[in-house]
Amino acid sequence: MRSRSDRNTNFAATVCLVLGLLTTSVARSAGPVVGWGAGGPPPAISASAIAAGSSYEIHNCAIRAGSGAVVCWGWNLFGQATPPPSVDGTSGTATAIAAGYAHSCAIQAGTGAVVCWGHNNPNGGFDFGQATPPPSVDGSAGTATAIATGSQHSCAIQAGSGAVVCWGLDSQGSEMPPPSVNGSAGTATAIAAGYRHTCAIQANTGAVVCWGDNYVGQATPPPSVDGTAGTATAIAAGGYHSCAIQAGSGAVVCWGGRYDLGTLPPSSVDGTEGTATAVATGVDYSCAIQAGTGAVVCWGDNGYGQATPPASVDGSAGAATAIATGSYHSCAIQAGTGAVICWGRNDDDQATPPPSVDGTVGTASAIAAGNTHSCAIQAGTGAVVCWPEWGLPPPPSVNGTLGTATAIAAGGEWDSTSDGASFYSSLSCAIQAGSGAAVCWGSGVFFPALPPPPSVDGTDGTASVIAVGAAHACAIQAQTDAVVCWGGTPPPPPSVDGTSGTATAIAAGDYYSCAIQAGTGAVVCWGGTLPPPPSVDGTSGGATAIAVGRWHFCAIQAGTGAVICWGDDSYGQATPPPYVDGTAGTASAIAAGPDYSCAIQAGSGSVVCWGQDYWGQATPPPSVNGTAGTATAIAAGGDHTLAIALPEPEQVESLVAGCVLLAALSRRRAAHARA
């Protein structure tokens, strides 16, 4: 586990090293954008079932419509977002899915066996076994019809017997279902697992039965659903409260909870003015699907926007067929399209692109990823769009009001002051369409006062290529091809600054900057003492593309197309795999994050990544890794990666290439969020 200082300090290679966007050989095409890594939003899939993880860190899973394959995304420290071949479509699929704190479980199609993956104890120490289903449901001695996962425990309903079977941590009794549902004196038809409590609907009676932690009454269902004065058809268990849909009336009934958060359903679903067909509970908030309209309705804590469903599922512009809630985020399957739509905690919404580029009213032709923000050029208009909204937005000169852009770059830095206060500064730059002027903007501690110099801002010259690092930026002057840098970085050397040579490509990292020298193709770097190897420094070879991370570098060798990396290799970020190192394949584009690297394989267009994968940033999804799709451009941020997926032929022909711009990256999480 990384320390706070490891995560919060010098993450300045949080840069947009989008060589495909920053060099003259860039491939530009409008198409769907796919993102992965920290707090990742959903892939562009159609789903038949969804599950949201119950943790401060976010992971989600879905069952792909049609194929039944399990797809997961988001926080993947313990492998909870990497389903095994037995359910990911390789050798098997699934009929049901559940996501817990740091583990996930599914019921395998055909066999009914419970399959789990991820960590058996996210807090370290003892093995609680929540990701190890017992023989009674794992297919050895029995199977299951329903599955539920809590923080550190899991439960299933055994096929045939209907008995509730649980496993994992039992510190609050959450693993010990009572006789009324464990097969001794009764069985169950539905199951739900909360933080440290569990609820079930008893077979035959329909009564809600709960057990485990009952600190605020979350395990004490009221008479309206416990069989005394009523029963239930659906059940949900959250962090500290529970909800059910009352049989007959369809009204949502909730109990337990802190400060009445999430336990007071609105009249639209409580039976007064409307009822519900599905209910889900998070930490101090709840969501339901309204009967008749299919609209998603949420209530309770809304600190991260988790209780404010978007128009696409709230009944305004669309409805939902399924709902899932994590601790502070929610997901739904949109009626009609089957698209997975998520909202809520995503660390300042940097993984939630605006409608102008998410396919709602527009798509993107270029992308850039910074540490905790992202930017795109809107297809068709050329307007620059950035998010999250707390960052300083792009100025009118490039946001479509007074002008647009032809290239973008994003960087920034997440750090702490001497008194321990955390801060983040973001920096973005663009080349204005028509004029070629370099334009920069930012927010935070450092960057509001970092304008480009006259040599590239349109006063004395313009720019043809732009790159942004942690606290500095570089550009290639259009008129001379000389490299010009400004901000917190040493000046470029004479070999590329126009004195004795110029450049065709540039890249800016945490502390270093690099350029490819015009004429020779030699890689030239400055800002430190890690020189490029002879294979690309002009001695025995040159390069066509360059990328810079925190302490490592990668280049595509001229002539061979092989990826060559050097510098820090602590996470394997400087050891490209055979698919792109020239052994079994080469590359057409390269990008580097702080401690990981990605490339687009030449010929196939598949995205290949290697190095640090703490947030899943080095695990490209099937939509761009060659399994179900490929990419035309790649960008690496602090802990997330973006790619522009190759549009389907029919999308190109109809000129409606849908774009889901997913920029998933995370501020440095506080240590207690993973404790």
GUVO-962205 format. One record per residue (C-alpha): x, y, z negated. Coordinates in steps of 0.1 Angstrom, whole numbers, plus 5000, padded with zeros to 4 digits. Example, Ala and Ser with C-alpha at 12.3 -4.5 7.8 and 13.67 -1.06 7.14 Angstrom:
   px   py   pz
 5123 4955 4922
 5137 4989 4929
***
This chain:
   px   py   pz
 5000 5000 5000
 5013 5034 5009
 5019 5060 4982
 5001 5094 4982
 5034 5110 4992
 5040 5085 5019
 5005 5092 5034
 5003 5130 5027
 5038 5141 5036
 5053 5149 5070
 5025 5134 5090
 5033 5159 5115
 5037 5136 5144
 5001 5140 5143
 5006 5154 5175
 4989 5150 5208
 5015 5133 5228
 4993 5127 5258
 5019 5123 5284
 4993 5114 5309
 4978 5148 5302
 5010 5168 5297
 5030 5157 5328
 5026 5165 5364
 5020 5128 5372
 4989 5127 5350
 4959 5106 5361
 4928 5127 5356
 4893 5113 5359
 4861 5118 5341
 4850 5088 5323
 4839 5073 5290
 4864 5080 5262
 4871 5053 5236
 4887 5059 5202
 4900 5037 5175
 4918 5039 5141
 4909 5057 5109
 4873 5059 5102
 4866 5048 5137
 4832 5055 5152
 4814 5027 5171
 4826 5014 5204
 4803 5020 5234
 4784 4988 5229
 4749 4976 5229
 4742 4957 5198
 4716 4934 5183
 4727 4936 5147
 4748 4960 5127
 4765 4961 5092
 4782 4990 5075
 4810 4984 5050
 4805 4995 5014
 4838 5013 5006
 4854 5047 5005
 4872 5037 5036
 4849 5029 5064
 4845 4998 5085
 4815 4986 5105
 4805 4954 5124
 4780 4947 5150
 4768 4917 5171
 4771 4925 5207
 4737 4923 5225
 4736 4895 5250
 4769 4878 5242
 4764 4875 5204
 4801 4884 5199
 4810 4901 5166
 4826 4936 5171
 4841 4955 5142
 4858 4989 5139
 4872 5013 5113
 4893 5007 5083
 4913 4975 5089
 4940 4974 5062
 4930 4938 5051
 4918 4926 5085
 4881 4932 5077
 4876 4948 5111
 4892 4920 5130
 4867 4891 5133
 4882 4857 5140
 4878 4838 5173
 4850 4817 5158
 4827 4847 5160
 4843 4873 5182
 4832 4856 5214
 4865 4837 5220
 4854 4804 5206
 4821 4813 5190
 4795 4840 5183
 4772 4850 5155
 4735 4855 5146
 4740 4876 5114
 4766 4900 5101
 4775 4916 5068
 4802 4941 5058
 4815 4945 5022
 4843 4967 5007
 4872 4951 5024
 4858 4919 5038
 4831 4908 5063
 4810 4877 5068
 4789 4863 5096
 4768 4833 5104
 4781 4814 5133
 4757 4808 5161
 4749 4772 5168
 4765 4758 5136
 4750 4782 5110
 4783 4781 5092
 4793 4812 5071
 4826 4827 5084
 4843 4854 5064
 4875 4875 5070
 4893 4903 5053
 4907 4905 5018
 4898 4882 4989
 4907 4910 4964
 4911 4946 4977
 4924 4957 4943
 4953 4932 4943
 4961 4908 4916
 4938 4878 4913
 4921 4861 4942
 4884 4866 4937
 4876 4846 4968
 4848 4868 4982
 4861 4860 5017
 4862 4823 5011
 4827 4808 5014
 4821 4775 4996
 4815 4742 5013
 4777 4745 5006
 4775 4772 5033
 4807 4771 5053
 4796 4742 5074
 4814 4714 5055
 4785 4705 5033
 4758 4730 5043
 4751 4761 5064
 4732 4794 5059
 4703 4814 5073
 4711 4848 5057
 4743 4865 5045
 4750 4895 5022
 4783 4911 5010
 4789 4934 4980
 4821 4950 4968
 4839 4919 4957
 4813 4892 4960
 4792 4875 4988
 4760 4856 4988
 4741 4835 5013
 4708 4816 5016
 4715 4779 5022
 4698 4764 5052
 4673 4737 5044
 4672 4742 5007
 4667 4780 5007
 4689 4782 4976
 4710 4814 4970
 4747 4806 4969
 4772 4833 4958
 4810 4835 4955
 4837 4860 4946
 4841 4883 4915
 4815 4877 4888
 4825 4905 4863
 4789 4917 4860
 4772 4884 4867
 4766 4893 4904
 4779 4858 4914
 4754 4839 4893
 4719 4838 4909
 4692 4828 4884
 4673 4795 4886
 4643 4814 4902
 4663 4816 4935
 4693 4793 4931
 4673 4761 4939
 4667 4750 4904
 4633 4766 4899
 4629 4785 4932
 4645 4796 4964
 4648 4828 4985
 4639 4841 5020
 4660 4873 5019
 4692 4885 5001
 4710 4918 4995
 4742 4926 4977
 4751 4959 4961
 4783 4971 4944
 4780 4947 4915
 4744 4935 4916
 4724 4913 4939
 4687 4911 4948
 4666 4884 4966
 4630 4878 4977
 4617 4846 4962
 4603 4821 4986
 4566 4813 4983
 4559 4842 4958
 4576 4871 4977
 4587 4885 4943
 4619 4905 4941
 4645 4890 4918
 4678 4908 4909
 4708 4900 4888
 4743 4914 4880
 4752 4949 4869
 4721 4967 4855
 4738 4998 4840
 4712 5022 4855
 4684 4997 4860
 4693 4987 4896
 4688 4950 4887
 4653 4955 4872
 4627 4957 4900
 4594 4974 4891
 4561 4955 4888
 4551 4968 4923
 4575 4943 4939
 4586 4918 4911
 4554 4897 4915
 4535 4913 4887
 4515 4938 4907
 4530 4933 4941
 4557 4916 4962
 4581 4925 4990
 4590 4918 5026
 4624 4934 5028
 4651 4942 5002
 4682 4964 5000
 4709 4968 4973
 4731 4999 4972
 4759 5011 4949
 4737 5018 4919
 4701 5014 4931
 4679 4991 4950
 4649 4994 4974
 4623 4971 4988
 4594 4973 5013
 4562 4963 4995
 4542 4935 5011
 4508 4946 5024
 4513 4983 5021
 4547 4986 5038
 4556 5013 5013
 4592 5018 5003
 4598 5013 4966
 4631 5020 4949
 4645 5016 4913
 4677 5023 4893
 4701 5050 4906
 4719 5079 4892
 4702 5113 4889
 4673 5100 4910
 4695 5101 4941
 4683 5077 4967
 4654 5064 4946
 4627 5088 4956
 4616 5079 4991
 4597 5107 5009
 4560 5106 5017
 4568 5096 5053
 4578 5061 5041
 4565 5058 5006
 4530 5049 5017
 4515 5084 5013
 4518 5095 5049
 4537 5066 5064
 4554 5033 5057
 4586 5014 5068
 4597 4984 5087
 4634 4984 5075
 4653 4998 5045
 4690 5002 5037
 4708 5017 5007
 4742 5033 5002
 4758 5050 4973
 4731 5073 4959
 4712 5075 4991
 4688 5054 5012
 4675 5052 5048
 4645 5035 5063
 4629 5030 5097
 4594 5045 5098
 4566 5021 5109
 4550 5032 5142
 4575 5058 5152
 4608 5039 5147
 4623 5071 5134
 4651 5069 5109
 4643 5086 5076
 4670 5091 5049
 4670 5106 5014
 4693 5111 4984
 4729 5123 4983
 4739 5140 5015
 4774 5152 5006
 4788 5137 5039
 4757 5141 5060
 4750 5104 5055
 4713 5112 5048
 4708 5133 5079
 4703 5110 5109
 4709 5125 5143
 4681 5134 5167
 4690 5103 5188
 4674 5081 5161
 4654 5105 5138
 4624 5105 5161
 4632 5138 5178
 4650 5123 5208
 4651 5087 5200
 4643 5060 5175
 4659 5029 5160
 4654 4992 5158
 4679 4985 5130
 4696 5004 5102
 4727 4999 5081
 4744 5020 5054
 4778 5020 5039
 4789 5039 5008
 4787 5073 5025
 4779 5066 5062
 4751 5052 5082
 4746 5034 5115
 4716 5025 5136
 4708 5007 5168
 4690 5031 5191
 4657 5018 5205
 4658 5014 5242
 4695 5017 5248
 4708 4994 5221
 4736 5019 5215
 4752 5020 5180
 4750 5055 5166
 4767 5064 5133
 4768 5095 5111
 4780 5106 5076
 4814 5104 5061
 4840 5105 5087
 4865 5128 5070
 4853 5161 5083
 4837 5146 5113
 4868 5144 5133
 4856 5111 5146
 4822 5126 5157
 4826 5144 5190
 4799 5170 5198
 4772 5164 5224
 4790 5184 5250
 4815 5155 5254
 4799 5124 5238
 4777 5116 5267
 4746 5134 5255
 4750 5165 5277
 4785 5161 5290
 4816 5139 5293
 4854 5145 5293
 4882 5146 5318
 4911 5150 5293
 4917 5144 5256
 4941 5153 5229
 4944 5140 5193
 4959 5159 5164
 4962 5149 5127
 4926 5156 5116
 4911 5172 5147
 4907 5164 5184
 4900 5183 5216
 4887 5175 5251
 4883 5192 5284
 4846 5189 5294
 4842 5173 5328
 4827 5195 5354
 4830 5228 5335
 4867 5225 5324
 4857 5240 5290
 4878 5231 5260
 4858 5215 5231
 4873 5207 5197
 4861 5192 5165
 4857 5191 5135
 4839 5224 5133
 4859 5236 5102
 4889 5241 5124
 4893 5273 5143
 4875 5268 5176
 4891 5274 5210
 4890 5310 5221
 4867 5323 5248
 4896 5323 5272
 4895 5285 5275
 4861 5274 5259
 4841 5282 5290
 4830 5317 5280
 4857 5337 5298
 4878 5309 5312
 4886 5271 5312
 4916 5249 5310
 4936 5224 5331
 4957 5209 5302
 4954 5206 5264
 4976 5195 5235
 4969 5191 5198
 4991 5188 5167
 4992 5199 5131
 5004 5189 5097
 4989 5175 5065
 5009 5183 5034
 5009 5196 4998
 5020 5228 4981
 5045 5229 4953
 5016 5229 4928
 5001 5197 4943
 4973 5214 4962
 4966 5197 4995
 4962 5215 5028
 4959 5209 5064
 4969 5231 5093
 4958 5224 5129
 4974 5237 5161
 4960 5234 5196
 4972 5248 5229
 4958 5248 5264
 4968 5260 5299
 4942 5284 5312
 4927 5275 5346
 4935 5299 5373
 4960 5321 5354
 4982 5293 5341
 4986 5312 5308
 4994 5292 5277
 4968 5298 5250
 4971 5286 5214
 4948 5286 5184
 4947 5270 5150
 4936 5270 5114
 4951 5265 5080
 4984 5276 5064
 5008 5279 5093
 4992 5283 5126
 4970 5313 5130
 5001 5334 5138
 5018 5311 5163
 5010 5327 5197
 5030 5315 5228
 5058 5339 5239
 5054 5363 5269
 5074 5339 5291
 5044 5315 5292
 5014 5335 5279
 5008 5352 5313
 5027 5384 5305
 5061 5375 5321
 5053 5339 5331
 5029 5310 5329
 5030 5273 5320
 5026 5241 5340
 5030 5216 5311
 5022 5221 5274
 5031 5200 5243
 5023 5205 5206
 5041 5191 5175
 5037 5196 5138
 5044 5232 5135
 5058 5241 5170
 5049 5240 5206
 5068 5237 5239
 5059 5244 5275
 5075 5242 5309
 5074 5276 5326
 5056 5274 5359
 5079 5298 5377
 5113 5284 5367
 5106 5249 5353
 5125 5260 5322
 5115 5246 5288
 5103 5272 5264
 5095 5265 5227
 5082 5285 5198
 5073 5280 5161
 5093 5258 5137
 5117 5241 5160
 5152 5247 5173
 5155 5261 5208
 5158 5237 5237
 5194 5231 5250
 5208 5247 5281
 5203 5215 5300
 5166 5221 5302
 5161 5257 5292
 5170 5270 5326
 5206 5278 5319
 5221 5247 5334
 5190 5227 5341
 5152 5225 5339
 5126 5199 5331
 5097 5179 5346
 5081 5166 5314
 5081 5175 5277
 5070 5159 5244
 5068 5173 5209
 5069 5153 5177
 5072 5158 5140
 5107 5172 5140
 5120 5165 5175
 5112 5176 5210
 5123 5159 5242
 5122 5167 5279
 5130 5149 5311
 5156 5168 5330
 5147 5178 5366
 5168 5161 5393
 5185 5136 5370
 5155 5122 5352
 5177 5121 5320
 5159 5123 5287
 5172 5152 5266
 5161 5156 5229
 5167 5183 5202
 5158 5190 5166
 5177 5161 5151
 5205 5135 5155
 5188 5106 5172
 5200 5107 5208
 5183 5087 5236
 5201 5055 5247
 5221 5053 5279
 5193 5035 5297
 5173 5067 5298
 5198 5095 5290
 5212 5096 5325
 5242 5074 5319
 5227 5042 5333
 5191 5053 5339
 5165 5080 5336
 5128 5083 5327
 5095 5093 5342
 5076 5098 5309
 5085 5105 5273
 5067 5104 5239
 5079 5113 5204
 5066 5101 5171
 5078 5109 5136
 5112 5093 5138
 5110 5072 5169
 5109 5079 5207
 5096 5060 5237
 5102 5065 5274
 5092 5048 5307
 5124 5040 5325
 5126 5054 5360
 5128 5027 5387
 5118 4998 5365
 5088 5012 5347
 5099 4994 5315
 5091 5010 5282
 5123 5018 5262
 5121 5029 5225
 5146 5040 5199
 5148 5054 5164
 5130 5042 5133
 5115 5007 5137
 5102 5002 5102
 5068 4991 5115
 5080 4978 5149
 5070 5011 5166
 5103 5011 5185
 5100 4975 5197
 5077 4975 5227
 5061 4941 5235
 5070 4921 5266
 5038 4933 5283
 5054 4967 5289
 5091 4963 5282
 5098 4949 5316
 5098 4913 5306
 5062 4905 5314
 5050 4939 5325
 5057 4976 5327
 5039 5008 5319
 5023 5038 5337
 5017 5060 5306
 5030 5062 5271
 5020 5079 5238
 5034 5079 5203
 5018 5085 5169
 5038 5089 5136
 5047 5052 5133
 5031 5035 5162
 5032 5036 5200
 5008 5028 5229
 5011 5024 5266
 4990 5017 5296
 5002 4987 5314
 5011 4993 5350
 4989 4974 5374
 4963 4962 5350
 4955 4995 5333
 4952 4977 5299
 4961 4997 5267
 4988 4980 5247
 4999 4993 5212
 5025 4983 5187
 5038 4994 5153
 5019 5007 5122
 4982 4995 5122
 4971 5007 5088
 4939 5023 5102
 4936 5000 5132
 4951 5027 5154
 4973 5001 5171
 4945 4977 5179
 4928 4990 5211
 4892 4977 5215
 4882 4954 5243
 4867 4984 5263
 4903 4995 5271
 4926 4966 5262
 4919 4947 5294
 4893 4923 5280
 4862 4943 5289
 4878 4975 5304
 4909 4995 5311
 4921 5031 5308
 4935 5059 5328
 4949 5081 5300
 4961 5076 5265
 4967 5099 5234
 4980 5092 5199
 4971 5112 5169
 4980 5109 5132
 4962 5077 5125
 4939 5073 5155
 4942 5068 5192
 4921 5080 5222
 4919 5067 5258
 4899 5076 5288
 4883 5044 5300
 4881 5036 5336
 4845 5043 5348
 4824 5015 5362
 4819 5018 5400
 4782 5023 5396
 4788 5052 5372
 4812 5068 5397
 4787 5064 5425
 4758 5079 5405
 4780 5107 5391
 4768 5100 5356
 4798 5085 5340
 4788 5082 5304
 4813 5094 5279
 4815 5085 5242
 4844 5106 5229
 4857 5089 5197
 4885 5107 5180
 4891 5086 5148
 4915 5098 5124
 4916 5103 5088
 4930 5128 5064
 4952 5112 5039
 4929 5093 5016
 4933 5097 4978
 4948 5067 4962
 4917 5059 4942
 4897 5055 4973
 4915 5022 4978
 4920 5013 4942
***
